[in-house]
Amino acid sequence: MDIKIFYKFIIFCLISSCSSREDNEILGKMIGTAVGAVVGSKLGDGQNTRAIYSILGAAGGYLIGKEVGRLLSNREMDDLNDNIIDSLNKSEDGKTTTWKSTENKNTYAEITPKNNVKLDGKDCRNYEKILYKDGKTVKRESKACRDNDGNWVIL
């Protein structure tokens, strides 16, 4: 996928953020699928492994985007992802950080970086994310890998 097209897609999705809860779920699925596919395509070494990682990334992104899209607004998702990346950069393994929504006082998340791993030669880090909103809890074990520029990319 051409990266310019990908960015245009993301901008389009963000512009259309005046939406209902159902729209957020659909948007979460779309963004999760697109991001997962792009990230997956960057991880593999050969054409076959890139295709496999693209498919796995798209499927994982779809499922995660669906669940988080139900609970968080686009702004909250962006803020949470920024907090996850900050935690991966600064926190030791096992040290939990907390993100709090600026939109809803009953929405927060706990991010706990776990261990460092290698995935197709890339430096990656496992982490746990527990999202709390209005009595609902969503717990996910996730992974982020560094791209060629050294930035964390959430899988």
C-alpha positions in Angstrom: 0.0 0.0 0.0 1.4 3.4 -0.9 2.1 5.3 2.3 0.6 8.6 0.8 -2.7 6.8 0.2 -2.6 5.4 3.7 -2.1 8.8 5.3 -4.9 10.3 3.2 -7.1 7.5 4.4 -6.3 8.2 8.0 -6.9 12.0 7.5 -10.3 11.2 5.9 -11.2 9.0 8.9 -10.2 11.7 11.4 -12.1 14.4 9.6 -15.2 12.2 9.7 -14.9 11.8 13.5 -18.3 13.5 14.3 -20.0 10.2 14.7 -22.1 7.9 16.7 -20.8 4.9 18.8 -21.6 2.6 15.9 -19.5 4.8 13.6 -16.6 4.7 16.0 -16.7 0.9 16.0 -16.7 0.8 12.2 -14.0 3.4 12.1 -12.0 1.5 14.6 -12.2 -1.6 12.5 -11.2 0.2 9.3 -8.2 2.0 11.0 -7.2 -1.1 12.8 -7.2 -3.2 9.7 -5.3 -0.6 7.6 -2.7 0.0 10.3 -2.3 -3.7 11.0 -1.8 -4.5 7.3 0.7 -1.7 6.8 2.7 -2.6 9.9 2.6 -6.3 9.0 3.9 -5.6 5.6 6.9 -3.8 7.1 7.9 -6.7 9.4 8.5 -9.6 7.0 11.7 -10.1 5.1 10.5 -11.8 1.9 7.4 -11.4 -0.1 5.7 -14.5 1.4 6.4 -13.5 5.0 5.3 -9.9 4.3 2.0 -11.2 3.0 1.5 -13.4 6.0 2.3 -10.6 8.4 0.0 -8.2 6.5 -2.9 -10.6 6.8 -2.2 -11.3 10.5 -1.7 -7.6 11.2 -5.0 -6.7 9.4 -6.9 -9.4 11.3 -5.5 -8.3 14.7 -6.0 -4.7 13.9 -9.6 -5.4 13.0 -10.4 -7.1 16.2 -8.6 -4.6 18.4 -10.0 -1.6 16.5 -13.5 -3.0 16.8 -13.3 -3.4 20.6 -11.5 -0.1 21.3 -13.7 1.7 18.8 -16.7 0.8 20.8 -15.4 2.3 23.9 -13.2 5.3 22.9 -13.6 8.4 20.8 -11.0 9.0 18.1 -9.3 11.6 20.3 -9.2 9.2 23.2 -7.6 6.5 21.0 -4.9 8.9 19.8 -4.2 10.0 23.3 -4.0 6.4 24.6 -1.7 5.4 21.7 0.6 8.3 22.5 0.7 7.2 26.1 1.5 3.6 25.2 4.4 4.7 23.0 5.6 7.0 25.9 5.4 4.1 28.3 7.3 1.8 25.9 10.1 4.4 25.6 10.4 5.3 29.3 9.1 2.5 31.5 10.9 -0.5 32.8 9.4 -4.0 32.3 6.6 -4.6 34.8 6.1 -0.9 35.6 2.5 0.2 35.1 1.6 3.7 33.9 -1.9 5.1 33.8 -3.7 7.0 31.0 -6.8 9.1 31.9 -9.3 10.4 29.4 -9.7 14.1 29.2 -13.3 13.5 27.9 -14.7 11.1 30.4 -13.5 10.8 34.0 -14.7 7.2 34.1 -12.3 6.2 31.3 -8.7 5.2 31.9 -6.2 2.6 31.0 -3.2 0.9 32.6 -0.2 0.1 30.4 2.4 -2.4 31.6 5.5 -3.0 29.3 6.6 -6.6 29.5 9.6 -8.1 27.9 11.7 -7.2 24.8 11.6 -9.7 21.9 12.9 -10.0 18.4 10.5 -10.5 15.5 12.1 -11.0 12.1 15.1 -9.1 13.3 13.1 -6.1 14.6 13.2 -5.0 18.2 9.8 -5.5 19.7 8.3 -5.2 23.1 5.3 -7.0 24.6 2.9 -5.0 26.8 -0.4 -5.3 28.5 -3.2 -2.8 28.2 -6.2 -2.8 30.4 -8.9 -0.3 29.4 -11.6 0.7 31.9 -14.8 2.6 30.9 -18.0 3.0 32.8 -17.7 -0.4 34.5 -16.4 -2.3 31.4 -12.9 -3.7 31.3 -11.0 -4.7 28.1 -7.6 -6.5 28.7 -5.2 -7.0 25.8 -1.7 -8.4 25.5 -0.2 -6.5 22.6 3.2 -5.9 20.9 4.9 -3.0 19.4 8.0 -3.1 17.1 10.5 -0.4 16.1 10.3 0.6 12.5 13.4 1.4 10.4 13.5 4.9 11.9 13.5 3.6 15.4 9.9 4.6 16.2 7.5 2.3 18.0 4.7 0.9 15.8 1.8 -0.6 17.7 0.8 -4.0 16.3 
